[in-house]
Amino acid sequence: MLTATLLFLYATVASVPWQECVGNTLPEDDGPGARAARQACEQSPTTANGQPQCSGRLIFEDNFDGPALNPKRWRPDLQIAGYPDYEFAWFTNDAKNLFIRDGLLFLKPTLVSTANDFLTAGTIDLTKKGCTGEQPTECMERAIAFNILPPVASARVRSKERFSFRYGTVEVRAKLPDGFWLYPELYLEPAERRYGRARSGRVVLATSRGNARLKGAGGEDVGARRLEAGLQLGFDGRARDAAMRARDLPLGEAWNADFHTFRFRWTPERAVAEVDGAALDAVEAPALGLQQLLGAGAAAAEEEAGAATWAEGERMAPFDREFYLTLGLGVGGTIAFPDNSSSAGHPKPWRNKSVKSRLDFLRDKANWRDTWAWDDAALQVDYVKVWAL
Protein backbone atom coordinates (compact mmCIF):
# COMPACT_ATOMS: atom_id res chain seq x y z
CA MET A 1 0.00 0.00 0.00
CA LEU A 2 2.86 2.38 0.91
CA THR A 3 4.65 1.60 -2.35
CA ALA A 4 1.51 2.31 -4.37
CA THR A 5 1.02 5.64 -2.57
CA LEU A 6 4.62 6.71 -3.23
CA LEU A 7 4.33 5.80 -6.90
CA PHE A 8 1.12 7.82 -7.15
CA LEU A 9 2.76 10.85 -5.54
CA TYR A 10 5.81 10.57 -7.82
CA ALA A 11 3.61 10.44 -10.91
CA THR A 12 1.64 13.43 -9.68
CA VAL A 13 4.79 15.50 -9.03
CA ALA A 14 6.16 14.68 -12.48
CA SER A 15 2.95 15.84 -14.13
CA VAL A 16 2.52 19.16 -12.29
CA PRO A 17 4.43 22.19 -13.63
CA TRP A 18 6.36 24.37 -11.22
CA GLN A 19 3.80 27.15 -11.27
CA GLU A 20 1.28 24.70 -9.76
CA CYS A 21 3.79 23.04 -7.42
CA VAL A 22 4.79 25.91 -5.15
CA GLY A 23 2.89 28.31 -2.96
CA ASN A 24 1.19 28.13 0.39
CA THR A 25 -2.38 28.57 -0.81
CA LEU A 26 -4.07 25.44 -2.13
CA PRO A 27 -7.61 25.15 -3.49
CA GLU A 28 -9.83 23.10 -1.19
CA ASP A 29 -10.88 20.68 -3.93
CA ASP A 30 -7.44 19.72 -5.21
CA GLY A 31 -7.32 16.42 -3.39
CA PRO A 32 -4.47 14.84 -1.37
CA GLY A 33 -2.36 13.83 -4.39
CA ALA A 34 -2.11 17.31 -5.89
CA ARG A 35 -1.57 18.84 -2.44
CA ALA A 36 1.32 16.45 -1.69
CA ALA A 37 2.82 17.13 -5.10
CA ARG A 38 2.80 20.88 -4.53
CA GLN A 39 4.33 20.58 -1.13
CA ALA A 40 7.09 18.31 -2.50
CA CYS A 41 7.98 20.54 -5.45
CA GLU A 42 10.53 23.28 -4.83
CA GLN A 43 11.49 25.97 -7.31
CA SER A 44 14.70 25.24 -9.20
CA PRO A 45 17.00 27.79 -10.84
CA THR A 46 16.47 25.68 -13.95
CA THR A 47 14.18 26.83 -16.75
CA ALA A 48 13.13 24.74 -19.75
CA ASN A 49 11.61 26.32 -22.85
CA GLY A 50 11.29 29.50 -20.82
CA GLN A 51 9.30 27.88 -18.01
CA PRO A 52 10.41 27.38 -14.37
CA GLN A 53 10.88 23.81 -13.19
CA CYS A 54 10.62 21.69 -10.06
CA SER A 55 13.92 20.91 -8.35
CA GLY A 56 15.31 17.48 -9.27
CA ARG A 57 12.71 16.87 -11.95
CA LEU A 58 13.62 14.86 -15.07
CA ILE A 59 12.83 17.40 -17.80
CA PHE A 60 14.14 15.61 -20.91
CA GLU A 61 14.73 11.97 -21.78
CA ASP A 62 15.32 9.99 -24.94
CA ASN A 63 16.37 6.33 -24.88
CA PHE A 64 16.15 5.93 -28.67
CA ASP A 65 13.85 2.93 -28.33
CA GLY A 66 11.68 3.77 -31.33
CA PRO A 67 12.30 2.80 -34.94
CA ALA A 68 13.15 6.39 -35.90
CA LEU A 69 14.28 9.68 -34.43
CA ASN A 70 11.55 11.44 -32.44
CA PRO A 71 10.77 14.66 -34.35
CA LYS A 72 9.29 16.23 -31.22
CA ARG A 73 12.71 16.04 -29.57
CA TRP A 74 15.25 16.30 -32.39
CA ARG A 75 15.82 18.00 -35.71
CA PRO A 76 18.44 16.46 -38.03
CA ASP A 77 20.84 18.92 -39.62
CA LEU A 78 20.76 19.22 -43.39
CA GLN A 79 23.57 21.59 -44.26
CA ILE A 80 27.16 22.06 -45.30
CA ALA A 81 29.43 22.38 -42.28
CA GLY A 82 30.25 25.96 -41.34
CA TYR A 83 31.19 28.22 -38.46
CA PRO A 84 32.89 27.67 -36.11
CA ASP A 85 34.35 24.23 -36.83
CA TYR A 86 34.18 24.04 -40.64
CA GLU A 87 34.24 20.25 -40.59
CA PHE A 88 35.12 18.50 -43.86
CA ALA A 89 31.57 17.21 -44.13
CA TRP A 90 28.02 18.03 -44.97
CA PHE A 91 25.35 16.86 -42.58
CA THR A 92 22.49 14.79 -43.89
CA ASN A 93 19.56 12.74 -42.62
CA ASP A 94 20.37 9.91 -45.03
CA ALA A 95 19.77 6.46 -43.51
CA LYS A 96 23.43 5.54 -44.08
CA ASN A 97 24.53 8.32 -41.77
CA LEU A 98 21.70 8.64 -39.24
CA PHE A 99 19.75 5.67 -37.91
CA ILE A 100 18.52 3.89 -34.79
CA ARG A 101 19.33 0.24 -34.19
CA ASP A 102 18.93 -1.90 -31.06
CA GLY A 103 18.11 1.12 -28.92
CA LEU A 104 21.14 3.11 -30.06
CA LEU A 105 21.34 6.28 -32.13
CA PHE A 106 24.09 6.04 -34.76
CA LEU A 107 25.71 9.11 -36.34
CA LYS A 108 28.11 7.74 -38.92
CA PRO A 109 30.52 9.13 -41.55
CA THR A 110 30.57 7.96 -45.15
CA LEU A 111 32.68 9.04 -48.12
CA VAL A 112 31.03 11.18 -50.78
CA SER A 113 31.29 9.70 -54.26
CA THR A 114 33.97 11.14 -56.52
CA ALA A 115 32.15 9.94 -59.67
CA ASN A 116 31.73 12.46 -62.50
CA ASP A 117 34.19 14.80 -60.81
CA PHE A 118 31.50 15.72 -58.30
CA LEU A 119 33.86 16.89 -55.57
CA THR A 120 36.00 19.00 -57.89
CA ALA A 121 33.37 20.33 -60.32
CA GLY A 122 29.94 19.66 -58.81
CA THR A 123 27.41 21.56 -56.69
CA ILE A 124 25.66 20.82 -53.41
CA ASP A 125 22.32 22.64 -53.34
CA LEU A 126 20.11 22.09 -50.29
CA THR A 127 18.06 25.27 -50.63
CA LYS A 128 14.89 23.44 -51.73
CA LYS A 129 15.42 20.39 -49.54
CA GLY A 130 14.85 21.97 -46.13
CA CYS A 131 18.36 23.27 -45.47
CA THR A 132 18.92 23.97 -41.77
CA GLY A 133 21.97 26.19 -42.27
CA GLU A 134 21.92 29.79 -41.09
CA GLN A 135 24.16 31.13 -43.85
CA PRO A 136 23.78 30.80 -47.66
CA THR A 137 27.18 29.06 -47.82
CA GLU A 138 25.80 26.33 -45.55
CA CYS A 139 22.99 25.59 -48.01
CA MET A 140 24.70 25.77 -51.40
CA GLU A 141 28.28 25.43 -52.58
CA ARG A 142 29.99 24.96 -55.93
CA ALA A 143 33.40 23.38 -56.29
CA ILE A 144 35.93 25.83 -57.67
CA ALA A 145 39.54 24.86 -58.41
CA PHE A 146 41.20 23.57 -55.22
CA ASN A 147 38.16 24.54 -53.12
CA ILE A 148 36.50 21.15 -53.43
CA LEU A 149 33.16 20.10 -51.96
CA PRO A 150 33.09 18.38 -48.55
CA PRO A 151 34.40 14.84 -49.15
CA VAL A 152 32.47 13.25 -46.26
CA ALA A 153 28.78 12.94 -45.37
CA SER A 154 28.00 12.85 -41.66
CA ALA A 155 25.08 13.39 -39.28
CA ARG A 156 24.13 15.75 -36.48
CA VAL A 157 20.87 16.24 -34.58
CA ARG A 158 19.79 19.09 -32.32
CA SER A 159 16.94 19.77 -29.92
CA LYS A 160 16.86 23.32 -31.29
CA GLU A 161 13.34 24.83 -31.30
CA ARG A 162 12.12 21.75 -29.43
CA PHE A 163 13.89 21.71 -26.08
CA SER A 164 16.26 24.16 -24.45
CA PHE A 165 17.11 24.80 -20.82
CA ARG A 166 19.16 26.95 -18.49
CA TYR A 167 21.05 25.25 -15.65
CA GLY A 168 20.67 21.57 -14.92
CA THR A 169 22.38 18.20 -15.11
CA VAL A 170 22.85 16.44 -18.44
CA GLU A 171 23.71 12.76 -18.75
CA VAL A 172 24.67 11.02 -22.00
CA ARG A 173 25.71 7.40 -22.33
CA ALA A 174 27.63 6.95 -25.55
CA LYS A 175 30.44 5.21 -27.39
CA LEU A 176 32.76 7.74 -29.00
CA PRO A 177 33.94 7.35 -32.62
CA ASP A 178 37.12 5.44 -33.44
CA GLY A 179 39.05 6.50 -36.53
CA PHE A 180 41.59 9.05 -37.73
CA TRP A 181 40.33 12.65 -37.74
CA LEU A 182 36.90 11.81 -36.26
CA TYR A 183 35.48 13.31 -33.08
CA PRO A 184 32.12 13.48 -31.24
CA GLU A 185 30.10 16.68 -31.03
CA LEU A 186 28.30 16.36 -27.69
CA TYR A 187 27.39 19.97 -27.03
CA LEU A 188 24.99 22.44 -25.51
CA GLU A 189 24.58 25.41 -27.84
CA PRO A 190 22.85 28.77 -27.24
CA ALA A 191 19.17 28.97 -28.12
CA GLU A 192 19.72 32.67 -28.79
CA ARG A 193 22.99 34.46 -29.46
CA ARG A 194 22.46 37.33 -27.05
CA TYR A 195 26.20 37.95 -26.78
CA GLY A 196 26.96 37.59 -30.48
CA ARG A 197 27.99 34.76 -32.75
CA ALA A 198 31.42 34.13 -31.24
CA ARG A 199 30.79 35.09 -27.62
CA SER A 200 27.55 33.29 -26.75
CA GLY A 201 29.55 30.21 -25.81
CA ARG A 202 29.31 26.45 -26.19
CA VAL A 203 29.22 23.73 -23.55
CA VAL A 204 31.30 20.67 -24.44
CA LEU A 205 29.72 17.72 -22.63
CA ALA A 206 32.50 15.41 -23.83
CA THR A 207 34.85 15.11 -26.78
CA SER A 208 37.86 13.00 -27.71
CA ARG A 209 39.79 12.72 -30.96
CA GLY A 210 39.42 9.38 -32.70
CA ASN A 211 43.11 8.90 -33.53
CA ALA A 212 44.65 6.15 -31.42
CA ARG A 213 48.09 7.80 -31.27
CA LEU A 214 47.93 11.51 -31.94
CA LYS A 215 50.86 13.65 -30.84
CA GLY A 216 50.62 17.42 -30.60
CA ALA A 217 53.34 19.79 -31.75
CA GLY A 218 55.00 19.53 -28.34
CA GLY A 219 54.86 15.74 -28.24
CA GLU A 220 51.91 15.44 -25.84
CA ASP A 221 49.30 12.75 -26.50
CA VAL A 222 46.10 14.50 -27.62
CA GLY A 223 44.39 11.49 -29.20
CA ALA A 224 41.89 8.91 -28.00
CA ARG A 225 43.51 8.68 -24.56
CA ARG A 226 42.39 12.23 -23.78
CA LEU A 227 38.84 13.25 -22.90
CA GLU A 228 37.93 16.94 -22.83
CA ALA A 229 34.87 18.73 -21.46
CA GLY A 230 33.96 22.18 -20.22
CA LEU A 231 33.01 25.63 -21.45
CA GLN A 232 34.15 27.27 -24.67
CA LEU A 233 33.96 31.04 -24.17
CA GLY A 234 34.78 31.61 -27.83
CA PHE A 235 36.45 29.76 -30.67
CA ASP A 236 39.92 31.31 -30.89
CA GLY A 237 42.94 30.76 -28.68
CA ARG A 238 42.47 31.28 -24.97
CA ALA A 239 38.72 31.83 -25.24
CA ARG A 240 38.36 28.28 -26.52
CA ASP A 241 40.62 26.61 -23.95
CA ALA A 242 40.52 28.65 -20.72
CA ALA A 243 37.49 26.87 -19.24
CA MET A 244 38.08 23.40 -20.70
CA ARG A 245 39.17 20.44 -18.60
CA ALA A 246 40.80 17.12 -19.57
CA ARG A 247 41.43 13.60 -18.30
CA ASP A 248 43.98 11.18 -19.79
CA LEU A 249 43.79 7.39 -19.68
CA PRO A 250 46.89 5.21 -19.19
CA LEU A 251 48.97 4.26 -22.23
CA GLY A 252 47.25 1.68 -24.40
CA GLU A 253 43.72 2.67 -23.37
CA ALA A 254 41.23 4.81 -25.27
CA TRP A 255 37.96 6.57 -24.51
CA ASN A 256 36.42 5.20 -27.72
CA ALA A 257 36.94 1.53 -26.81
CA ASP A 258 33.63 1.17 -24.97
CA PHE A 259 30.53 3.00 -23.77
CA HIS A 260 30.91 5.63 -21.06
CA THR A 261 28.48 7.75 -19.07
CA PHE A 262 29.14 11.47 -19.43
CA ARG A 263 27.48 13.83 -16.98
CA PHE A 264 27.62 17.62 -16.86
CA ARG A 265 26.26 19.74 -14.01
CA TRP A 266 25.68 23.40 -14.89
CA THR A 267 24.71 25.86 -12.15
CA PRO A 268 24.58 29.66 -11.79
CA GLU A 269 28.08 29.61 -10.22
CA ARG A 270 29.99 26.65 -11.66
CA ALA A 271 30.16 23.83 -14.17
CA VAL A 272 31.60 20.38 -13.62
CA ALA A 273 31.90 17.39 -15.95
CA GLU A 274 31.98 13.75 -14.89
CA VAL A 275 32.81 10.54 -16.70
CA ASP A 276 31.65 7.24 -15.21
CA GLY A 277 31.05 8.97 -11.88
CA ALA A 278 34.49 10.58 -11.60
CA ALA A 279 34.55 14.38 -11.74
CA LEU A 280 36.96 16.49 -13.75
CA ASP A 281 38.14 19.78 -12.25
CA ALA A 282 35.25 22.21 -11.93
CA VAL A 283 35.01 25.53 -13.72
CA GLU A 284 34.20 28.11 -11.06
CA ALA A 285 32.80 31.45 -12.20
CA PRO A 286 34.84 34.26 -10.58
CA ALA A 287 32.92 36.85 -8.59
CA LEU A 288 33.12 39.31 -11.48
CA GLY A 289 32.25 36.70 -14.10
CA LEU A 290 33.95 34.36 -16.56
CA GLN A 291 35.56 37.36 -18.24
CA GLN A 292 38.22 37.16 -15.51
CA LEU A 293 39.42 33.83 -16.92
CA LEU A 294 40.46 35.59 -20.12
CA GLY A 295 41.78 38.98 -19.10
CA ALA A 296 40.37 42.32 -20.15
CA GLY A 297 41.45 42.43 -23.78
CA ALA A 298 40.86 38.88 -24.96
CA ALA A 299 37.06 38.80 -24.89
CA ALA A 300 36.63 42.44 -25.84
CA ALA A 301 38.40 41.75 -29.12
CA GLU A 302 35.55 39.45 -30.15
CA GLU A 303 32.66 41.69 -29.12
CA GLU A 304 30.12 42.28 -31.88
CA ALA A 305 28.18 45.41 -32.70
CA GLY A 306 24.66 45.27 -31.30
CA ALA A 307 25.35 42.27 -29.05
CA ALA A 308 25.15 42.37 -25.28
CA THR A 309 28.37 42.20 -23.29
CA TRP A 310 29.00 39.60 -20.61
CA ALA A 311 28.98 42.39 -18.02
CA GLU A 312 25.28 42.85 -18.78
CA GLY A 313 24.59 39.23 -17.88
CA GLU A 314 24.84 37.11 -14.76
CA ARG A 315 27.96 35.67 -13.16
CA MET A 316 28.00 32.67 -15.55
CA ALA A 317 27.52 34.79 -18.69
CA PRO A 318 27.50 33.81 -21.49
CA PHE A 319 26.21 30.59 -19.90
CA ASP A 320 23.26 32.31 -18.26
CA ARG A 321 20.80 31.73 -21.11
CA GLU A 322 18.97 28.65 -22.36
CA PHE A 323 20.95 26.16 -24.45
CA TYR A 324 19.82 23.23 -26.61
CA LEU A 325 21.33 19.75 -27.07
CA THR A 326 23.55 18.80 -30.02
CA LEU A 327 24.71 15.28 -30.93
CA GLY A 328 26.96 14.97 -33.96
CA LEU A 329 29.93 13.32 -35.63
CA GLY A 330 32.68 15.74 -36.69
CA VAL A 331 35.36 15.09 -39.32
CA GLY A 332 38.58 17.10 -39.54
CA GLY A 333 37.84 20.81 -39.70
CA THR A 334 39.72 23.89 -38.57
CA ILE A 335 39.50 23.69 -34.77
CA ALA A 336 39.48 20.13 -33.41
CA PHE A 337 42.94 18.97 -34.54
CA PRO A 338 46.03 21.08 -33.80
CA ASP A 339 48.45 21.94 -36.57
CA ASN A 340 51.84 20.21 -36.59
CA SER A 341 50.37 17.11 -34.97
CA SER A 342 51.02 13.56 -36.18
CA SER A 343 48.97 10.38 -36.03
CA ALA A 344 50.91 7.13 -35.61
CA GLY A 345 53.94 9.00 -36.93
CA HIS A 346 52.10 10.35 -39.98
CA PRO A 347 51.83 14.16 -40.14
CA LYS A 348 48.41 15.74 -40.08
CA PRO A 349 47.74 16.30 -43.81
CA TRP A 350 46.17 19.78 -43.70
CA ARG A 351 46.69 23.19 -42.14
CA ASN A 352 43.75 24.69 -40.27
CA LYS A 353 43.96 28.07 -42.00
CA SER A 354 44.72 26.73 -45.48
CA VAL A 355 42.24 27.33 -48.31
CA LYS A 356 43.16 23.83 -49.53
CA SER A 357 42.43 22.07 -46.24
CA ARG A 358 39.62 19.87 -47.62
CA LEU A 359 41.66 18.92 -50.66
CA ASP A 360 44.75 18.08 -48.61
CA PHE A 361 42.61 15.97 -46.29
CA LEU A 362 41.11 14.05 -49.21
CA ARG A 363 44.50 13.49 -50.86
CA ASP A 364 45.60 11.69 -47.71
CA LYS A 365 42.64 9.28 -47.84
CA ALA A 366 44.89 6.23 -48.13
CA ASN A 367 46.19 6.92 -44.63
CA TRP A 368 42.85 7.40 -42.84
CA ARG A 369 40.07 5.65 -44.73
CA ASP A 370 40.81 2.15 -43.45
CA THR A 371 40.76 3.35 -39.84
CA TRP A 372 37.01 4.03 -40.14
CA ALA A 373 35.91 0.49 -39.33
CA TRP A 374 32.20 -0.19 -39.69
CA ASP A 375 30.12 0.89 -36.70
CA ASP A 376 33.19 1.79 -34.63
CA ALA A 377 33.55 4.97 -36.69
CA ALA A 378 30.10 6.12 -35.56
CA LEU A 379 29.07 8.09 -32.51
CA GLN A 380 26.67 5.69 -30.78
CA VAL A 381 24.30 7.21 -28.21
CA ASP A 382 22.37 5.03 -25.77
CA TYR A 383 20.39 7.76 -24.02
CA VAL A 384 20.21 11.44 -23.15
CA LYS A 385 18.67 12.76 -19.93
CA VAL A 386 18.38 16.22 -18.38
CA TRP A 387 17.35 17.02 -14.80
CA ALA A 388 16.49 20.33 -13.19
CA LEU A 389 18.83 21.38 -10.40
N, C-alpha and C positions, 0 to 999 in steps of 0.2 A: 504493500500500500504506500509506504514511504517512497519507494523507488518511483512508482507511478506518479506521485505528487510532484517529486523533483523534476521528472521528465516534463510534466505539464508546465511547470513554472519556467523551465529552460526554454521550451518552445514558445511560451508567451513572451518572454523577454526578447527572444530573437526576432519576434514579429512586430514589436512595438518600437516605433522610431523614438529618437531621443526626446523630441518635443513632448511626447506623451509619457515619457518615462520619469521625468523629474518634476519636482514641485511638491508642495505640501498640501495642496488642495485637491481632493479627489472627488469626483461625482459619486453620489450615494449609490447609483445603480451600476457601477462598473463591475462589481463582483470581486471575489477574493483573488482570482488569478491575475486580473489586470492590476489590482492594487499591489500585489506582491511584486509583479514585474516592475512597476514604477518605483517602488521602494528600493529594488535591487539595482536599478539602472542609474549610474552616475555619469555626469557629463564628462566627456573626454575632450582633450585638445584637438582630437582628430576631426576632420570634416571629410565627407565623401560626396562628390558631385554637388558641392556647395552646402550640404546639409550636416548639422552636428550629429554626433554619434554617441552611442553608449560605450562606456569604458570596457575594454576587453572583448568587445563584440567582433565576431568574424564578419567582415564587411565585403569580402570578395573571395571566391573559391572556384577553381576549375581543375578537375581531375582528368580531363580529356578522355572521358569514358564513352562519349558518343562517336558515331561514325564519321563526323565531320566537325570542323571548327564551329563553335557557337557564335553566330553573328551578333548576338546581343552582348557578347563580352569582348570580341576581338574583330579587328579590321585588318585583313592582309594588305601589306604594301604592294602597290603596283607602280613602280617607278625606277628610274635610273638612279644609282647611288649618287649622293651629293654631299653638301655641307653637313657636319664638319669632317667626316671621315673619308669621303670620296673613295669608298671601297671599289675594287675592280669588278663590280657586279651590277646587275640590275635585278630588282626584287620582283618576284612573280608569285602568283597563286597557283601555278601549274602543279598538278598532282605529283610530278617527279620531285619537286622541291619542297612541297608543303603537304603533309598528310598525317593522319592519326592511325596508329596501329597498336593493338594490344595495350590500350590505355596510355600510350605515349604520343606526344606531339613531336614530329620530326621536322626539322628545318635543315635542308640538305643542299649542298652545292652540286651543280652539274656544269660541264663545259658547254659553251655555246658553239654551235656548228660553224665551221669555217668554210662550208660549201658556198660556191658562187661568190667568193670574195666578200662574204657578208661583213666580216669584222673590219675589213679594210676599205670597203666601198659601199656598204649598205646603210640602212637607216632604221633606227628604232623609233616608232611613233605610237605612243600610248595615249594620245590626246582624246581619242574617241573610244577608248577601252576602259575608262574609269580611272585614269591616272590619279594617284594619291600624292604626287609630288607638289611641293609648294612653289617651285620655280619652273619656268618654261624648259630649262635645260634638264630638269628631272623627268620631263614627259616626252621630249623628242630630242634626238641627237643623230647627226649624220657623221659618218666616218670621213675624215679629211687627212690625207697624207699619213704622218706617223701618229695622229690622234685617232686611234682605232676605237671601235665600240667596246663596251665591257665584255671581256671574254668568258665570264662566268655568270650563270643564273643562280640566284640564291633565294632565300625566303626570310621574311620578317613580318611579325604581327604586332599590333598595338591595341591597347584598350582606349585609344584616343576617341573622344566624343561618345564613349560608352561608360567608362569608369575612370575617375581620377580622385585623388585623395591628398590630404595634407596631414603629415605626421601619422605614424603607425608602425607596425611591424610586418615586413614582407618575408615570406618563406617560399623558396623555390627548390624543388628536388629535381636535379638534372644531371645528365652526363654530357660533359663538355666535348667539343669536336677535336678529333685527332687527325692531324695532317699539316703539312707545311703551309704556312701563311694563312691558316684559318684561325678564327677566334669567335667566342660567343658574345652576343650583344644582349646582356641581361641588365636592362636599364630602367630607371624612372626618368621621364622627360617632362618638361614643363607644359602644362595644359595651356598656359598663356605665357608669352614672352614679355612680361612686364618690364624686365630689366634689359631688354634687347636680345638680339639673336645670339651673341657670343656670351653674354653675361648672365643669362637666366639659369645656367647651370645644368648639370646632369648627374644623377646618382648612378654609380656603377655598383650593382648588386654583387656581381662577380664576373671576372674575366681572366682568361689564361690563354697564352698563345699556343697553337697546336703543334709547334715544332718540338720534337723530342729533345734536341740539343741545340739550343739557340744561344749564342754568345753575343753579348753587347759589345760596343766598341772598346770598352775597358776590360773585357774578358769575363764579366759577370754573367751568370746563367739567367736569362730572361725568358726561357721557353716554358715547356709544359710543367716544369717543377714549381713554377711561381704562380701563385694566385694573387690577384689584385682586386681591391674593392674600396669604395669610398666616395668622395665628392669631387667632381670636376667643376671648378669655379670658372673655367673658360677652356679654350682648346689650344692655347699656345703656351709653351714653356712652363713657368712656375704655376700659372693659373690652373694648368691641367694636372699637375703633380702634387701641389702643396698639401692637399687634403686627401690624398690616396694612401692606402695602406697595403702591405704585402705580407704573404707568408710563403716560405719555401719548404718543399718536401726534401727528404734526404736524396742523395744521388741514386739514380736508377728508378725513382718513383715519379709518377706524373698525375696531375689532377684530372686528366682525361681518361684514366684507365678504368674508372668505375663511376657509379652515381654518387653524388654528394648532396647534402642538404645545406643550402645557402640561406642565411637569415640576415635581415638588415633591420635594425631598429632606428627609427628617425623621430627625434623629439624636438621641441622648441629650443633646446640648448646643446644637443649633441647628436652624433650619429655613430653607430658601431655595427660592424659586420661580424658575422659568425660563419664558420664552416664546420659542420658536423658537431655543433655544440661548443666549439672552441672559439673564443672571441679574438679578433684582431684588435690592434690598438684603436681606441676611440678617437674620433675627431670632435674636440670640444670647441664650441664657439666662444671666442674671447668676449669679454664684457662689451667691447665696442664693435663686435661683429666679425664675420669671417674675413673682412677686408684686412684685418691685422695680420692674417697669415701670409699676405702677399706683399705688404708694404704699400706706401701711399701711391707711388707712381704706376705700379704694375697693372692694377685693375682700371685706373683712370684712363690708361692708354686705350682700353677697349670700349669705353663708354660710347653709346650711340645717341645721336640727336633724337630727342623726343622720348627716350626711354627713361624710366625711373632709375635712380641710383640706389645702391644697396643701403646707403644711409637713410633713405626714406622708408626702408622696410624694417623688419624685426631683426632680432639678434642673429637668426639663422639665414638671413637673406644672402643669396637669392633662393634659399631652400625654405621659404616661408609661404609658398603658394602651393596650389594643388599640382600634382604630377600624375602622369599616366604610366602604365606598364608597357615595356617593349621587350619582345623576345625575338632575337634574330641571329643569323649566321653571317659574320663578316669575312671578307676575303681581301687580304692585302690592304691597299689604301695608303693614305698619307699621314696617319697618326699612329696606328697600332704597333708598327714594327720600326724600331730605331734604325737610322742609317748606319752603315759601317758594321752591321751585325753579320753573323755567319751561322748557317744551319748545317750541323754535321760537317763543318769545315768548308762548306760551300758558301761563298759570299751572297748576301742578299742581292737579288738581280736588278733592283730598281732604286732610284733615289726619290725620296718623298716629294721634293719640289720639282722634279723633272717633268717636262711636258710629255715625255715619252714613257712615263712610268708604266702605263698599261701595256704598251708594246714590249718593253723590256721584261715585264713579268711574264707575258705570253711566250716570248722567245725562250724563256727558261723552263718551259713546260716539262721537258724531259726529266728535270730534276725534282719536280714537285708532284706531277700528276699521279704517279704510282703510290704516293703516300696517302692519297685520299681513298681509303679502303672501305667500300660499301657503306654500311650504316655508321661505322665508326667516325666517318667524316661529318656526320650530322650533329647538330645540337638536338639532344633528346630530352624533352621536358616531361616529367611525371605529373607534377601538379604545381599550382601557384595559389597561395593563400595570403590574405591581408587581414590583419586585425587592427582595430582601434586601440590606441594606448589606454 
